[in-house]
Amino acid sequence: MRRLRVAWLPDGKRLHLKEGALDLIIQAFGRPPEVGRAYDACIERARALTVELTEDLPLLQAGKAAAGAVGQRILAACKGLDVPGLAALHGAVADELCAAMAAAGKVERAFVNNRGVLSFHLAEGQSLTPAMMDWPAYQRYNVTVPVSSALRTRGLAASGWVYDGLALGWVNRIHVAAESAALAAACLGAIAVKMRPEGGGVMHQAEAVRPGCVLGSLEVYAPVPVSGLEAEATLQRGVVKAQALMEAGTITLAAIELGEVYRLIAPPHYSLKAVMSLGENT
């Protein structure tokens, strides 16, 4: 059995845990003893997951229910959404490990980033402002999503052909914010599915398109450049789905990029300016 790799990133502040479906960057904030306990708990739980997921992944890939804690999180997140369980896998893992950190130490803030899907823990009065995406149309700025303890958002998911997770539709990038990372990832999958090409298209197994992809034998569309009316129509299908999820209270925000076209789906009081950091990139 392969072992979980544990290492500090060069900044000395963030841990990197990697093995199979786990490719995690984690950080906790607070008193050093509490942070230490949180990190120890996260590492211990991650090691256990390397065993649990070995049993659960074949079931999830076959579209069956998995009995483990991550499997249960996936089932809850995907309920009512027409997406495969693997769509929420990265988020469910991030949620499980973030919960382990929060339970072990009285940390003020913590996050787990699993292949572009982020789960957050925020104590009362705390907040984080993670970068959401770097839209080429706004190269001078970082698009960010302020997350505070007063808001229900605790997860961000990102996928698309510019990421390792790929997308189940014809899309460059999709970003979704929701109550949990698993739910954000599942909703991202639901949006991507709606963006599949009308009239079909050539699909390939994900592992054939990108060897080692965690989606394994799931079929995805290979990246094909789209522009003009085709891009607008494809993107609009995703926007309609995202708006329905937001109106139902399932997600809190979404952003979609397809070719040269970008859309932000957010409550009326949001604007692109409202979620963009004021500082310029350096």
C-alpha positions as CSV (number, residue, x, y, z in Angstrom):
1,M,0.0,0.0,0.0
2,R,1.3,3.4,-0.9
3,R,2.0,5.8,1.9
4,L,0.7,9.3,2.4
5,R,3.4,11.9,1.6
6,V,3.6,14.7,4.1
7,A,5.7,17.8,3.5
8,W,5.8,21.5,4.2
9,L,5.5,23.9,1.3
10,P,8.4,26.3,0.8
11,D,6.7,29.0,2.7
12,G,6.8,26.9,5.8
13,K,3.2,27.7,6.7
14,R,1.2,25.2,4.6
15,L,1.2,21.4,4.6
16,H,1.1,19.3,1.5
17,L,-0.4,15.9,1.7
18,K,-0.5,13.7,-1.3
19,E,-1.6,10.1,-2.2
20,G,-4.0,9.0,-4.9
21,A,-7.2,11.0,-4.8
22,L,-5.6,13.2,-2.1
23,D,-3.6,16.2,-3.2
24,L,-4.0,18.6,-0.3
25,I,-2.8,22.0,0.7
26,I,-3.9,22.8,4.3
27,Q,-3.4,25.6,6.7
28,A,-4.8,26.5,10.1
29,F,-4.6,29.7,12.0
30,G,-4.7,30.2,15.8
31,R,-2.6,29.5,18.9
32,P,0.4,27.2,18.0
33,P,-0.6,24.3,20.3
34,E,-4.2,24.3,18.8
35,V,-2.8,24.5,15.2
36,G,-0.4,21.6,15.9
37,R,-3.3,19.5,17.2
38,A,-5.3,20.4,14.1
39,Y,-2.5,19.4,11.7
40,D,-1.9,16.1,13.5
41,A,-5.6,15.2,13.3
42,C,-5.7,16.1,9.6
43,I,-2.7,13.9,8.8
44,E,-4.1,11.0,10.8
45,R,-7.5,11.3,9.1
46,A,-5.9,11.6,5.7
47,R,-3.9,8.4,6.3
48,A,-7.1,6.6,7.2
49,L,-8.8,7.9,4.0
50,T,-6.1,6.4,1.8
51,V,-7.5,3.1,3.0
52,E,-11.2,4.0,3.0
53,L,-11.1,5.4,-0.5
54,T,-9.4,2.3,-1.9
55,E,-12.6,0.5,-1.0
56,D,-15.0,3.3,-1.9
57,L,-13.6,4.6,-5.2
58,P,-14.5,1.5,-7.3
59,L,-18.1,1.8,-6.0
60,L,-18.3,5.5,-6.8
61,Q,-16.8,4.9,-10.3
62,A,-19.5,2.3,-10.8
63,G,-22.2,4.7,-9.7
64,K,-22.9,2.9,-6.5
65,A,-23.3,4.1,-2.9
66,A,-20.2,4.1,-0.7
67,A,-20.4,3.4,3.0
68,G,-17.4,5.5,4.2
69,A,-17.6,9.0,5.6
70,V,-16.5,10.6,2.3
71,G,-19.0,8.5,0.5
72,Q,-21.8,9.7,2.7
73,R,-20.8,13.3,2.2
74,I,-20.9,12.7,-1.6
75,L,-24.4,11.1,-1.4
76,A,-25.7,14.1,0.5
77,A,-24.1,16.6,-1.9
78,C,-25.3,14.9,-5.0
79,K,-28.9,14.3,-3.9
80,G,-31.2,15.8,-6.4
81,L,-28.4,16.6,-8.9
82,D,-27.9,14.6,-12.1
83,V,-24.1,14.1,-11.5
84,P,-21.9,11.1,-10.8
85,G,-20.6,10.7,-7.3
86,L,-17.0,11.3,-8.4
87,A,-18.0,14.9,-9.2
88,A,-18.1,15.6,-5.5
89,L,-15.2,13.5,-4.5
90,H,-12.5,16.2,-4.1
91,G,-14.9,18.4,-2.1
92,A,-16.0,15.6,0.2
93,V,-12.4,14.8,1.0
94,A,-11.7,18.4,1.7
95,D,-14.8,18.8,3.9
96,E,-13.9,15.6,5.9
97,L,-10.3,16.8,6.6
98,C,-11.4,20.3,7.4
99,A,-13.9,18.9,9.9
100,A,-11.1,16.8,11.5
101,M,-9.0,19.9,12.0
102,A,-11.8,21.9,13.5
103,A,-12.7,19.1,15.9
104,A,-9.2,18.5,17.1
105,G,-8.0,22.1,17.8
106,K,-9.7,25.4,18.7
107,V,-8.4,27.0,15.5
108,E,-9.7,30.4,14.4
109,R,-9.5,29.6,10.7
110,A,-8.5,26.7,8.6
111,F,-8.8,25.6,5.0
112,V,-8.2,22.5,2.9
113,N,-7.5,22.7,-0.8
114,N,-7.9,19.4,-2.6
115,R,-7.1,19.8,-6.3
116,G,-8.8,23.2,-6.6
117,V,-11.8,22.4,-4.3
118,L,-11.6,24.3,-1.0
119,S,-13.3,23.7,2.3
120,F,-13.1,26.3,5.1
121,H,-13.6,26.4,8.9
122,L,-14.2,29.8,10.4
123,A,-14.7,30.5,14.1
124,E,-17.2,33.2,15.0
125,G,-16.0,36.6,13.8
126,Q,-13.4,35.2,11.5
127,S,-13.1,35.5,7.7
128,L,-11.0,34.5,4.7
129,T,-10.7,36.0,1.2
130,P,-9.4,33.3,-1.2
131,A,-8.6,34.2,-4.8
132,M,-11.4,32.8,-7.0
133,M,-9.9,33.0,-10.5
134,D,-7.6,35.1,-12.6
135,W,-9.8,36.2,-15.5
136,P,-7.7,37.2,-18.5
137,A,-10.2,40.0,-19.2
138,Y,-9.2,41.5,-15.8
139,Q,-5.5,40.7,-15.7
140,R,-4.6,43.5,-13.3
141,Y,-6.8,42.1,-10.6
142,N,-7.5,38.9,-8.6
143,V,-11.1,37.9,-8.5
144,T,-11.8,36.9,-4.9
145,V,-14.7,35.6,-2.8
146,P,-14.9,37.1,0.7
147,V,-16.0,34.4,3.2
148,S,-16.9,35.3,6.7
149,S,-18.4,33.3,9.6
150,A,-21.7,35.2,9.2
151,L,-22.1,33.7,5.7
152,R,-23.1,30.1,5.0
153,T,-20.4,29.7,2.3
154,R,-17.8,27.1,3.4
155,G,-16.8,25.7,0.1
156,L,-15.4,26.7,-3.3
157,A,-15.0,24.4,-6.3
158,A,-13.1,25.0,-9.5
159,S,-12.9,22.8,-12.6
160,G,-12.5,22.8,-16.3
161,W,-10.0,22.0,-18.9
162,V,-7.4,24.3,-17.3
163,Y,-7.6,22.2,-14.1
164,D,-6.7,18.6,-13.3
165,G,-10.3,17.7,-12.5
166,L,-11.4,18.4,-16.1
167,A,-15.1,19.1,-16.7
168,L,-18.0,17.1,-17.8
169,G,-19.0,19.6,-20.4
170,W,-17.4,21.8,-23.0
171,V,-16.0,24.6,-20.8
172,N,-12.8,26.3,-19.9
173,R,-13.5,27.0,-16.2
174,I,-16.3,27.0,-13.8
175,H,-16.2,28.2,-10.2
176,V,-18.9,27.7,-7.6
177,A,-19.4,28.7,-4.0
178,A,-21.7,26.8,-1.7
179,E,-22.3,25.7,1.9
180,S,-19.7,22.9,1.6
181,A,-16.9,22.0,-0.8
182,A,-18.7,18.7,-1.7
183,L,-21.9,20.6,-2.6
184,A,-20.0,23.2,-4.5
185,A,-18.2,20.5,-6.5
186,A,-21.5,18.6,-7.2
187,C,-23.2,21.8,-8.4
188,L,-20.2,22.6,-10.6
189,G,-20.7,19.2,-12.2
190,A,-24.4,19.8,-12.7
191,I,-23.6,23.1,-14.4
192,A,-21.0,21.5,-16.6
193,V,-23.3,18.7,-17.7
194,K,-25.8,21.3,-19.0
195,M,-23.0,22.7,-21.1
196,R,-22.5,19.6,-23.1
197,P,-22.7,20.3,-26.8
198,E,-26.1,20.2,-28.4
199,G,-26.5,17.3,-30.7
200,G,-23.8,15.3,-29.0
201,G,-20.1,15.2,-29.5
202,V,-17.1,12.9,-29.3
203,M,-16.5,11.7,-25.8
204,H,-13.4,10.0,-24.4
205,Q,-12.6,8.3,-21.1
206,A,-11.0,10.9,-18.8
207,E,-7.9,8.8,-18.2
208,A,-7.3,8.6,-21.9
209,V,-7.5,12.3,-22.3
210,R,-5.4,13.0,-19.3
211,P,-3.5,10.0,-17.8
212,G,-3.8,9.7,-14.1
213,C,-7.0,11.8,-13.9
214,V,-9.1,10.9,-10.8
215,L,-12.2,10.8,-13.0
216,G,-10.9,7.5,-14.4
217,S,-13.2,5.9,-16.9
218,L,-15.8,8.6,-16.8
219,E,-16.5,10.1,-20.2
220,V,-15.7,13.7,-20.9
221,Y,-15.5,16.0,-23.9
222,A,-12.0,16.7,-25.2
223,P,-11.2,20.4,-25.2
224,V,-12.4,21.9,-28.5
225,P,-12.1,25.7,-29.2
226,V,-15.5,27.4,-29.4
227,S,-16.3,31.0,-30.2
228,G,-19.1,33.3,-31.3
229,L,-22.7,32.2,-31.2
230,E,-21.7,28.6,-30.3
231,A,-19.8,29.8,-27.2
232,E,-22.7,32.1,-26.2
233,A,-25.3,29.4,-26.5
234,T,-23.2,26.8,-24.7
235,L,-22.4,29.2,-21.9
236,Q,-26.0,30.4,-21.6
237,R,-27.1,26.8,-20.8
238,G,-24.6,26.8,-17.9
239,V,-25.8,30.2,-16.7
240,V,-29.5,29.1,-16.7
241,K,-28.5,26.1,-14.5
242,A,-26.4,28.2,-12.2
243,Q,-29.2,30.7,-11.8
244,A,-31.7,28.0,-10.9
245,L,-29.3,26.6,-8.3
246,M,-28.7,30.0,-6.8
247,E,-32.4,30.8,-6.7
248,A,-33.0,27.5,-4.9
249,G,-30.4,28.5,-2.3
250,T,-28.1,25.6,-3.3
251,I,-25.2,27.8,-4.3
252,T,-24.2,31.3,-3.4
253,L,-22.1,32.3,-6.4
254,A,-20.8,30.9,-9.7
255,A,-18.5,32.1,-12.5
256,I,-18.1,30.5,-15.9
257,E,-15.5,31.0,-18.6
258,L,-15.9,29.7,-22.1
259,G,-13.5,30.9,-24.8
260,E,-13.5,34.6,-24.6
261,V,-16.8,34.8,-22.8
262,Y,-17.2,35.2,-19.0
263,R,-20.3,35.3,-16.8
264,L,-20.7,36.0,-13.0
265,I,-23.9,34.5,-11.5
266,A,-24.5,36.1,-8.1
267,P,-27.2,37.8,-5.9
268,P,-28.3,41.2,-7.1
269,H,-26.1,43.0,-4.6
270,Y,-23.0,41.4,-6.1
271,S,-21.1,42.8,-9.0
272,L,-17.8,41.9,-10.6
273,K,-16.2,44.8,-8.8
274,A,-17.6,43.6,-5.5
275,V,-15.7,40.3,-5.7
276,M,-12.5,41.7,-7.1
277,S,-9.6,42.6,-4.8
278,L,-8.5,46.2,-5.0
279,G,-4.8,45.3,-5.1
280,E,-3.1,44.8,-8.4
281,N,-1.2,41.6,-9.2
282,T,2.5,41.8,-8.8
